[in-house]
Amino acid sequence: MSTLMEDDIKRWTAKRKAALVMEIILGKTTVAEASRSFDLPPSEIEEWVDDAKKGMENALRAKPLDIKEQYERQLADLQSAYGEAMLELRARKKLASLLGNEDEK
């Protein structure tokens, strides 16, 4: 691992996370190896990699979004997905009541 990676890391700063993500991107280590080495869940490391990719994509835009715009866009997407899920749930409940399956409410 790089010089930024001490053996006993107590706090994962943004700089340390970035160093680890760069090592994964450059192929110097894998998520599984890092997970074992630093006793972290693979899902957490994968989330850092995903966040880094999003940040990189935004940085390379002709007109980068500011953080507020990014969160607002993400919130709008989540609200839309929630609305769709609620509509589907209501439709299923209505269908169940029309078919006489009252126990599925």
Secondary structure as GFF3:
##gff-version 3
##sequence-region A 1 105
A	DSSP	alpha_helix	14	25	.	.	.	ID=ss1
A	DSSP	alpha_helix	31	38	.	.	.	ID=ss2
A	DSSP	alpha_helix	42	59	.	.	.	ID=ss3
A	DSSP	alpha_helix	67	98	.	.	.	ID=ss4
A	DSSP	three_ten_helix	102	104	.	.	.	ID=ss5
###
